Amino acid sequence: MQSLLLPTAAAAPVAAPRSRRQPPGRVSVRASATAAAAPRRETDPKKRVVITGMGLVSVFGNDVDAYYDRLLAGESGIGPIDRFDASKFPTRFAGQIRGFSSEGYIDGKNDRRLDDCLRYCIVSGKKALEAAGITNGSKAMEKVDKARAGVLVGTGMGGLQVFSDGVQNLIEKGHRKITPFFIPYAITNMASALLGMDIGFMGPNYSISTACATSNYCFYAAANHIRRGEADIMIAGGTEAAIIPIGVGGFVACRALSQRNDDPKTASRPWDKARDGFVMGEGAGVLVMESLEHAMKRDAPIIAEYLGGAVNCDAYHMTDPRSDGLGVSSCIKQSLEDAGVAPEEVNYINAHATSTLAGDLAEVNAIKQVFKDPSGIKINATKVLYAPINFTSEIDSSSRPDLMFHLQSMIGHCLGAAGGLEAIATIKAITTGWVHPSINQFNREEAVEFDTVPNVKKQHEVNVGISNSFGFGGHNSVVVFAPFKP
């Protein structure tokens, strides 16, 4: 997209931030890397943050295992928009959720009133708590100190349908026809607030809105509440429901969307020379994050460990990334320092790659600045998910230990919820030993020297995985996960 505000800025060299931890001399476990001293990871059980539950709403349904199975199988979640008449739009397809039901999670009266953005948050949040062994009315819930339990679920767009309906009523019928729920259901903090009210969590409760980087910002902030001793347990992630006329029209006006209407299932093709924009998606992805001490006291099911993260800003342009990748590379380095991880230990990257002309290569350039051996890195993309081949093939990646992936090639770009759904995919890769393919890899850019796991899932033991998310405004975010080791 053409620059709207600023001329291209020169990339000035920036000194790498100093690590907060001293290296103890541990040897890297990455097979393809030379021995390297790793920074020290957190050892205090009060400050170690573990993942004990995951919940989602997606184009593939509301079950985490089924969601990941369909990612591994390479199924397409992209199709024509039928929620409204999109025939006059230049983009007429998306990762639209169909047949969503909140039964058992939201009472009927509220369910009819709520914007989908709020419904997706409440359902995914409660499902994450169920997976963590905590449900309303259970003994486990009774033992939770509610004053030290918080909710931090963000959204990039908020209750967009409620907002759109309110504006339409104002124009067509006058102000008296605006629902009293217009403001409460449109503002971005209400998803966290309603979930907190429903389950009684009285600790930190707010939202963060940093466009498509929202979920990772929430994970980072939630973990820091735990590390600082302000909370024992946090529900964190992102939710989004923007596939409505004003949402699609807005991104069309930005010239951000693919217009491959004749073949929507292959429209999102990250790193491919023929990419022409991203495909919209929707849903929610939420994690239950706890201090290790709290999780062990209640004998929680520990799925993985959050090692650290980082957030920063390009300070460059409203929508375009820095072509030199400086902001992103700095963010990756800072996240590894926060996690106590050496670059040589990372062998999985779930990339943000949205299939935009500038963004995909800017991210690759940034990754090259941090990980010096492209031959050993594999990347995947989650936002697309379709490939016209047999996905039953299985590849053992033991000879190629590092993988880089991208989820948006499968489910569409879920905006503020993207990082939440991609974090779940990253954690499932850790727990299953399988990484999903990046599909629609037809004619890859030469600059992408990494193994992008094209078209076929691969077996892979993840040592340390990172998940990248970047948003309009130059907002960068990276979170780091690993298998839990007592």
Solvent accessible surface area in square Angstrom, and as a share of the most:
residue,aa,sasa,rsa
1,M,81,0.36
2,Q,136,0.60
3,S,54,0.35
4,L,90,0.45
5,L,114,0.57
6,L,87,0.43
7,P,112,0.71
8,T,107,0.62
9,A,48,0.37
10,A,96,0.75
11,A,56,0.43
12,A,62,0.48
13,P,135,0.85
14,V,97,0.56
15,A,91,0.70
16,A,65,0.50
17,P,52,0.32
18,R,225,0.82
19,S,48,0.31
20,R,168,0.61
21,R,36,0.13
22,Q,129,0.57
23,P,79,0.50
24,P,72,0.46
25,G,49,0.47
26,R,104,0.38
27,V,93,0.53
28,S,13,0.08
29,V,98,0.56
30,R,21,0.08
31,A,88,0.68
32,S,52,0.33
33,A,27,0.21
34,T,115,0.67
35,A,81,0.63
36,A,25,0.19
37,A,61,0.48
38,A,0,0.00
39,P,24,0.15
40,R,118,0.43
41,R,51,0.18
42,E,52,0.23
43,T,100,0.58
44,D,50,0.26
45,P,59,0.37
46,K,119,0.51
47,K,87,0.37
48,R,31,0.11
49,V,1,0.01
50,V,0,0.00
51,I,0,0.00
52,T,0,0.00
53,G,0,0.00
54,M,14,0.06
55,G,0,0.00
56,L,0,0.00
57,V,0,0.00
58,S,2,0.02
59,V,31,0.18
60,F,9,0.04
61,G,31,0.29
62,N,39,0.20
63,D,76,0.39
64,V,22,0.13
65,D,82,0.42
66,A,40,0.31
67,Y,0,0.00
68,Y,2,0.01
69,D,84,0.43
70,R,88,0.32
71,L,0,0.00
72,L,18,0.09
73,A,45,0.35
74,G,5,0.05
75,E,70,0.31
76,S,28,0.18
77,G,10,0.09
78,I,4,0.02
79,G,9,0.08
80,P,92,0.58
81,I,15,0.08
82,D,96,0.50
83,R,86,0.31
84,F,36,0.15
85,D,110,0.57
86,A,7,0.05
87,S,74,0.47
88,K,192,0.81
89,F,42,0.18
90,P,52,0.33
91,T,3,0.02
92,R,93,0.34
93,F,5,0.02
94,A,1,0.00
95,G,0,0.00
96,Q,7,0.03
97,I,13,0.07
98,R,119,0.43
99,G,83,0.80
100,F,37,0.15
101,S,62,0.40
102,S,4,0.03
103,E,152,0.68
104,G,76,0.73
105,Y,45,0.17
106,I,21,0.11
107,D,82,0.42
108,G,43,0.41
109,K,119,0.50
110,N,56,0.29
111,D,32,0.17
112,R,192,0.70
113,R,97,0.35
114,L,18,0.09
115,D,4,0.02
116,D,39,0.20
117,C,1,0.01
118,L,2,0.01
119,R,37,0.14
120,Y,3,0.01
121,C,0,0.00
122,I,7,0.04
123,V,0,0.00
124,S,0,0.00
125,G,0,0.00
126,K,30,0.13
127,K,48,0.20
128,A,0,0.00
129,L,4,0.02
130,E,77,0.34
131,A,53,0.41
132,A,0,0.00
133,G,42,0.40
134,I,0,0.00
135,T,55,0.32
136,N,81,0.42
137,G,71,0.69
138,S,30,0.19
139,K,161,0.68
140,A,31,0.24
141,M,8,0.04
142,E,126,0.56
143,K,162,0.69
144,V,7,0.04
145,D,73,0.38
146,K,52,0.22
147,A,64,0.50
148,R,80,0.29
149,A,0,0.00
150,G,0,0.00
151,V,0,0.00
152,L,0,0.00
153,V,0,0.00
154,G,0,0.00
155,T,1,0.01
156,G,21,0.20
157,M,70,0.31
158,G,1,0.01
159,G,2,0.02
160,L,23,0.12
161,Q,67,0.30
162,V,17,0.10
163,F,102,0.42
164,S,30,0.20
165,D,62,0.32
166,G,2,0.02
167,V,56,0.32
168,Q,94,0.42
169,N,39,0.20
170,L,89,0.44
171,I,134,0.68
172,E,110,0.49
173,K,129,0.55
174,G,28,0.27
175,H,116,0.52
176,R,202,0.74
177,K,123,0.52
178,I,48,0.24
179,T,53,0.31
180,P,117,0.73
181,F,63,0.26
182,F,29,0.12
183,I,105,0.53
184,P,47,0.29
185,Y,15,0.06
186,A,15,0.11
187,I,70,0.36
188,T,45,0.26
189,N,60,0.31
190,M,27,0.12
191,A,0,0.00
192,S,0,0.00
193,A,18,0.14
194,L,36,0.18
195,L,0,0.00
196,G,4,0.04
197,M,136,0.61
198,D,61,0.32
199,I,9,0.05
200,G,31,0.30
201,F,8,0.03
202,M,152,0.68
203,G,14,0.14
204,P,29,0.18
205,N,54,0.28
206,Y,79,0.30
207,S,23,0.15
208,I,34,0.17
209,S,56,0.36
210,T,15,0.09
211,A,28,0.22
212,C,14,0.08
213,A,0,0.00
214,T,0,0.00
215,S,0,0.00
216,N,0,0.00
217,Y,28,0.11
218,C,0,0.00
219,F,0,0.00
220,Y,57,0.22
221,A,18,0.14
222,A,0,0.00
223,A,0,0.00
224,N,29,0.15
225,H,21,0.09
226,I,2,0.01
227,R,32,0.12
228,R,143,0.52
229,G,41,0.40
230,E,76,0.34
231,A,2,0.01
232,D,27,0.14
233,I,0,0.00
234,M,0,0.00
235,I,0,0.00
236,A,0,0.00
237,G,0,0.00
238,G,0,0.00
239,T,0,0.00
240,E,0,0.00
241,A,5,0.04
242,A,0,0.00
243,I,0,0.00
244,I,6,0.03
245,P,62,0.39
246,I,102,0.52
247,G,2,0.02
248,V,1,0.01
249,G,24,0.23
250,G,35,0.34
251,F,21,0.09
252,V,31,0.18
253,A,83,0.64
254,C,37,0.22
255,R,161,0.59
256,A,14,0.11
257,L,9,0.04
258,S,0,0.00
259,Q,100,0.44
260,R,47,0.17
261,N,40,0.21
262,D,133,0.69
263,D,59,0.31
264,P,24,0.15
265,K,81,0.34
266,T,6,0.04
267,A,0,0.00
268,S,3,0.02
269,R,26,0.10
270,P,0,0.00
271,W,0,0.00
272,D,1,0.00
273,K,83,0.35
274,A,49,0.38
275,R,8,0.03
276,D,59,0.31
277,G,5,0.05
278,F,10,0.04
279,V,2,0.01
280,M,3,0.01
281,G,0,0.00
282,E,1,0.01
283,G,0,0.00
284,A,0,0.00
285,G,0,0.00
286,V,0,0.00
287,L,0,0.00
288,V,0,0.00
289,M,0,0.00
290,E,0,0.00
291,S,7,0.05
292,L,8,0.04
293,E,53,0.24
294,H,28,0.13
295,A,0,0.00
296,M,118,0.53
297,K,160,0.68
298,R,52,0.19
299,D,129,0.67
300,A,14,0.11
301,P,67,0.42
302,I,45,0.23
303,I,46,0.23
304,A,0,0.00
305,E,11,0.05
306,Y,2,0.01
307,L,12,0.06
308,G,0,0.00
309,G,1,0.01
310,A,6,0.05
311,V,44,0.25
312,N,35,0.18
313,C,66,0.40
314,D,11,0.06
315,A,87,0.67
316,Y,29,0.11
317,H,13,0.06
318,M,82,0.37
319,T,29,0.17
320,D,29,0.15
321,P,39,0.24
322,R,26,0.09
323,S,80,0.52
324,D,44,0.23
325,G,1,0.01
326,L,37,0.19
327,G,7,0.07
328,V,8,0.05
329,S,2,0.01
330,S,18,0.11
331,C,0,0.00
332,I,0,0.00
333,K,70,0.30
334,Q,51,0.23
335,S,0,0.00
336,L,4,0.02
337,E,37,0.17
338,D,19,0.10
339,A,1,0.01
340,G,0,0.00
341,V,3,0.02
342,A,6,0.05
343,P,47,0.30
344,E,54,0.24
345,E,5,0.02
346,V,0,0.00
347,N,10,0.05
348,Y,1,0.00
349,I,0,0.00
350,N,0,0.00
351,A,0,0.00
352,H,17,0.08
353,A,2,0.01
354,T,11,0.07
355,S,0,0.00
356,T,34,0.20
357,L,120,0.60
358,A,47,0.37
359,G,22,0.21
360,D,0,0.00
361,L,48,0.24
362,A,5,0.04
363,E,4,0.02
364,V,0,0.00
365,N,54,0.28
366,A,0,0.00
367,I,0,0.00
368,K,52,0.22
369,Q,60,0.27
370,V,9,0.05
371,F,4,0.02
372,K,159,0.67
373,D,58,0.30
374,P,30,0.19
375,S,71,0.46
376,G,3,0.03
377,I,1,0.00
378,K,1,0.00
379,I,0,0.00
380,N,0,0.00
381,A,0,0.00
382,T,0,0.00
383,K,3,0.01
384,V,0,0.00
385,L,0,0.00
386,Y,54,0.21
387,A,6,0.05
388,P,86,0.54
389,I,79,0.40
390,N,99,0.51
391,F,23,0.10
392,T,106,0.62
393,S,53,0.34
394,E,111,0.50
395,I,72,0.37
396,D,92,0.48
397,S,3,0.02
398,S,92,0.60
399,S,96,0.62
400,R,89,0.32
401,P,21,0.13
402,D,0,0.00
403,L,0,0.00
404,M,0,0.00
405,F,0,0.00
406,H,0,0.00
407,L,0,0.00
408,Q,0,0.00
409,S,0,0.00
410,M,0,0.00
411,I,4,0.02
412,G,1,0.01
413,H,4,0.02
414,C,2,0.01
415,L,4,0.02
416,G,0,0.00
417,A,0,0.00
418,A,2,0.02
419,G,0,0.00
420,G,0,0.00
421,L,0,0.00
422,E,1,0.00
423,A,0,0.00
424,I,0,0.00
425,A,0,0.00
426,T,0,0.00
427,I,0,0.00
428,K,25,0.11
429,A,0,0.00
430,I,19,0.10
431,T,65,0.38
432,T,56,0.33
433,G,19,0.18
434,W,46,0.16
435,V,0,0.00
436,H,0,0.00
437,P,0,0.00
438,S,0,0.00
439,I,0,0.00
440,N,0,0.00
441,Q,20,0.09
442,F,101,0.42
443,N,83,0.42
444,R,85,0.31
445,E,35,0.16
446,E,129,0.58
447,A,40,0.31
448,V,3,0.02
449,E,94,0.42
450,F,2,0.01
451,D,15,0.08
452,T,0,0.00
453,V,0,0.00
454,P,55,0.35
455,N,29,0.15
456,V,20,0.11
457,K,33,0.14
458,K,21,0.09
459,Q,83,0.37
460,H,11,0.05
461,E,150,0.67
462,V,4,0.02
463,N,25,0.13
464,V,0,0.00
465,G,0,0.00
466,I,0,0.00
467,S,0,0.00
468,N,0,0.00
469,S,0,0.00
470,F,30,0.12
471,G,10,0.09
472,F,76,0.32
473,G,33,0.32
474,G,9,0.09
475,H,53,0.24
476,N,3,0.01
477,S,1,0.00
478,V,0,0.00
479,V,1,0.00
480,V,0,0.00
481,F,0,0.00
482,A,1,0.01
483,P,40,0.25
484,F,47,0.20
485,K,124,0.53
486,P,140,0.88
